[in-house]
Amino acid sequence: INPGAADAYPEALYAAADALYFRARTAGHGTELYRYNGVTALRLADINPGPGDSNPGEFCAFGPHVYFRADDGSHGYELWRTDGTNAFLVADINPNPVSEQDEGSDSSPRRLTVWRGKLYFAANNGSDDGLWSYDGTNICLIGGGTANLDGVWNGVWELIVFNDRLYFDADDGMHGRELWRIEPTPDRLLSIAAQGAALQVQLGQAETGVYVIEATTDFVDWTPLATNRAVDGRVSFVDANGANRPTRFYRA
């Protein structure tokens, strides 16, 4: 890669489905993005033009692309991707202008991890150093009720999937730096909709069992309405004596 006795310093090797991705150095182009297909190693892009270093790293395959962080000399270290032919800036998460000490312009994406159809990573947008997600179109800062006073988890550095949960370290402003996790959003178990005079309950699975339907006015005494069999996961029933009465159903 760097002809003769000079070092190429190949680093951050990442094996994707189509090739081996890594960074390497030449005198004329600095440290840039390379791809090895089992036969030849090619520089995919001079992200930081000329002898400047883009230092790509933190590689992670997501969908048809390989994502990584790099510095093009204009935006600081930001999120990039390659299609195996060229490289593209995904987003300038930290829009602060590059200065002589350009750490203030870096979002520094790190710990890129795929979980449940999204790319997760830690990054800094200039004010919040938290956890982010990317679905291929939108980049979102993850925060909420379990967050610090700034509204986000702070200073995320570790990120890993274990038993279909996303684990990470963070400081919520109350407990110090501790272990956190995100759990999958549970699938809807049932939905209820009016079908004329009847109610139709759509179960989460296409069950065919027998269900008992009962109604009440005081939540103490329950009057049987019907015993119906589910068809393709649907149970329908009518309360002829008061459609607004609380109703329950359970599998017999």
C-alpha positions, 0 to 999 in steps of 0.5 A: 500500500505504501511502496518500498520500506515505508509503513502503511500502518493498516489498522482498525481492520473490519470484516464485512460481508463483501470485503475487509475494510481498514485505514492505511497510510501513504505519503501523498494521501495520509491515513485513509479508507481502504477496502481489500476484496481478497485480491487487491487493496484499494483506497476508496476515497481521499476523505481528507484531501491531500496528505491530511489524515481522515483516520477512519475507524469504528467500522460497522455494517448496517444495511447495504453500507459500512458505517464509520467515523472520519475527519474530512478536515472541514467537519471534524470527526463525523459519521460516514458510510461507504457503499464499497466504491466511495465514501459519503458523509452521513451527518454533521452531528456536531455543527460547530466550526472547525478550529485549530483545536477541532475537538470542539467540532467533532461528534466523535461517533463511537461504539457503532452497534446494530440492534433491531433494525437501527444503528446505535452509537455514542456521539457529541452534538456540541452540548450533549454527549449521549446515545444516538440511533439511525434508521437509515434516514433519521438520526435521533438523540435518545433521552427521556425520563431516565435521563440527566438534567440536560435530558439525555444520558451523558458520556456514553462510552460502552455499547453492546447487545446482550440477550436482545437488549442494548446495554451501555454505560451512562451518568443520569445525573443522580446515580453516577456512571452506572449500567443501563439497558434498552429493552425491545418495545413489546409487540401489541398483544391485542387491539379492540375495534367496533364492528357495527354493534359488535366489538372485535378483539384482534389477538397478537397471534392467530389463536383459535381457542375458546374465549369466555366474555363477561360484563359487569357494572360494579367490577364485583359481579360478572355476567357471562355474555358469550363463549366464542371461538377465535377465528384467525385470531379474532374474537367478536361479541355483542353486549345487548344489555349495555354496550358501555358496560365494562367487559372482560374476556379470557381463554376458557 
